[in-house]
Amino acid sequence: MELLGLDVFDPITMKVDSEPGKNVPAWFLDTNYNGLCFHVNQAFFPRTGAWDSIKKL
């Protein structure tokens, strides 16, 4: 799996912001998504310092 990028829609401004995949701090997969409930089966932290940021929360 390779994350190429992420688009985020802002309904207030009606704008779409795009980020390349390398700038996304974390992303998650649900390998059995049923359309109602999202259950994380795999978590990815491609940025080296992302885990340290999450631990501080």
C-alpha atoms as an extended CHARMM CRD file, in Angstrom:
* protein
*
        57  EXT
         1         1  MET       CA              0.0000000000        0.0000000000        0.0000000000  PROA      1               0.0000000000
         2         2  GLU       CA              1.2930000000        3.4580000000       -0.8620000000  PROA      2               0.0000000000
         3         3  LEU       CA             -0.4220000000        6.6900000000        0.1470000000  PROA      3               0.0000000000
         4         4  LEU       CA              0.0550000000        9.1250000000       -2.7380000000  PROA      4               0.0000000000
         5         5  GLY       CA             -1.7340000000       12.0470000000       -1.1220000000  PROA      5               0.0000000000
         6         6  LEU       CA             -4.6700000000       13.3000000000        0.8710000000  PROA      6               0.0000000000
         7         7  ASP       CA             -7.4290000000       15.7640000000       -0.0530000000  PROA      7               0.0000000000
         8         8  VAL       CA             -9.3510000000       17.5220000000        2.7230000000  PROA      8               0.0000000000
         9         9  PHE       CA            -12.5710000000       19.3800000000        1.8940000000  PROA      9               0.0000000000
        10        10  ASP       CA            -13.4930000000       22.4390000000        3.9840000000  PROA      10              0.0000000000
        11        11  PRO       CA            -17.2870000000       22.9100000000        3.7370000000  PROA      11              0.0000000000
        12        12  ILE       CA            -17.0790000000       26.4770000000        5.0730000000  PROA      12              0.0000000000
        13        13  THR       CA            -14.6790000000       27.8060000000        2.4440000000  PROA      13              0.0000000000
        14        14  MET       CA            -15.6410000000       25.1790000000       -0.1750000000  PROA      14              0.0000000000
        15        15  LYS       CA            -11.9260000000       24.6400000000       -0.8190000000  PROA      15              0.0000000000
        16        16  VAL       CA             -9.9550000000       21.4300000000       -1.1010000000  PROA      16              0.0000000000
        17        17  ASP       CA             -6.5020000000       21.3030000000        0.4400000000  PROA      17              0.0000000000
        18        18  SER       CA             -4.1240000000       18.6590000000       -0.8450000000  PROA      18              0.0000000000
        19        19  GLU       CA             -1.1080000000       17.1450000000        0.8480000000  PROA      19              0.0000000000
        20        20  PRO       CA              1.3860000000       14.7200000000       -0.6480000000  PROA      20              0.0000000000
        21        21  GLY       CA              1.4860000000       11.3250000000        1.0490000000  PROA      21              0.0000000000
        22        22  LYS       CA              4.8910000000       11.9830000000        2.5860000000  PROA      22              0.0000000000
        23        23  ASN       CA              3.4020000000       14.8580000000        4.6660000000  PROA      23              0.0000000000
        24        24  VAL       CA              0.5850000000       12.8080000000        6.1970000000  PROA      24              0.0000000000
        25        25  PRO       CA              1.6680000000       11.9590000000        9.7790000000  PROA      25              0.0000000000
        26        26  ALA       CA             -0.4930000000        8.8460000000       10.1150000000  PROA      26              0.0000000000
        27        27  TRP       CA             -3.0800000000        6.8550000000        8.2030000000  PROA      27              0.0000000000
        28        28  PHE       CA             -5.2030000000        3.8300000000        9.0210000000  PROA      28              0.0000000000
        29        29  LEU       CA             -6.7080000000        0.8600000000        7.1860000000  PROA      29              0.0000000000
        30        30  ASP       CA             -9.8910000000       -1.0570000000        7.9080000000  PROA      30              0.0000000000
        31        31  THR       CA             -9.6230000000       -4.2280000000        5.8310000000  PROA      31              0.0000000000
        32        32  ASN       CA            -13.2600000000       -5.1650000000        6.5030000000  PROA      32              0.0000000000
        33        33  TYR       CA            -15.1070000000       -1.8060000000        6.3900000000  PROA      33              0.0000000000
        34        34  ASN       CA            -18.8830000000       -2.3350000000        6.3540000000  PROA      34              0.0000000000
        35        35  GLY       CA            -19.9060000000        1.2460000000        5.5670000000  PROA      35              0.0000000000
        36        36  LEU       CA            -21.0120000000        1.9320000000        9.1370000000  PROA      36              0.0000000000
        37        37  CYS       CA            -18.1680000000        1.2460000000       11.5330000000  PROA      37              0.0000000000
        38        38  PHE       CA            -14.4690000000        1.9370000000       11.0190000000  PROA      38              0.0000000000
        39        39  HSD       CA            -12.1450000000       -0.4290000000       12.9060000000  PROA      39              0.0000000000
        40        40  VAL       CA             -8.3970000000        0.1130000000       12.5690000000  PROA      40              0.0000000000
        41        41  ASN       CA             -6.6830000000       -3.0780000000       11.4410000000  PROA      41              0.0000000000
        42        42  GLN       CA             -3.4170000000       -1.4470000000       10.4530000000  PROA      42              0.0000000000
        43        43  ALA       CA             -1.8810000000        1.8800000000       11.4260000000  PROA      43              0.0000000000
        44        44  PHE       CA              0.9390000000        3.5450000000        9.5050000000  PROA      44              0.0000000000
        45        45  PHE       CA              3.2140000000        6.3400000000       10.7210000000  PROA      45              0.0000000000
        46        46  PRO       CA              5.3250000000        7.2420000000        7.6650000000  PROA      46              0.0000000000
        47        47  ARG       CA              6.8680000000       10.3980000000        9.1440000000  PROA      47              0.0000000000
        48        48  THR       CA              9.7120000000        9.6280000000       11.4990000000  PROA      48              0.0000000000
        49        49  GLY       CA              8.6750000000       12.0840000000       14.2310000000  PROA      49              0.0000000000
        50        50  ALA       CA              4.9280000000       11.4060000000       14.0560000000  PROA      50              0.0000000000
        51        51  TRP       CA              4.9510000000        8.7660000000       16.7990000000  PROA      51              0.0000000000
        52        52  ASP       CA              6.6930000000       11.1610000000       19.1960000000  PROA      52              0.0000000000
        53        53  SER       CA              3.9900000000       13.7820000000       18.5080000000  PROA      53              0.0000000000
        54        54  ILE       CA              1.2010000000       11.2980000000       19.2160000000  PROA      54              0.0000000000
        55        55  LYS       CA              2.8010000000       10.1270000000       22.4730000000  PROA      55              0.0000000000
        56        56  LYS       CA              2.7340000000       13.7200000000       23.7580000000  PROA      56              0.0000000000
        57        57  LEU       CA             -1.0690000000       14.0180000000       23.4470000000  PROA      57              0.0000000000
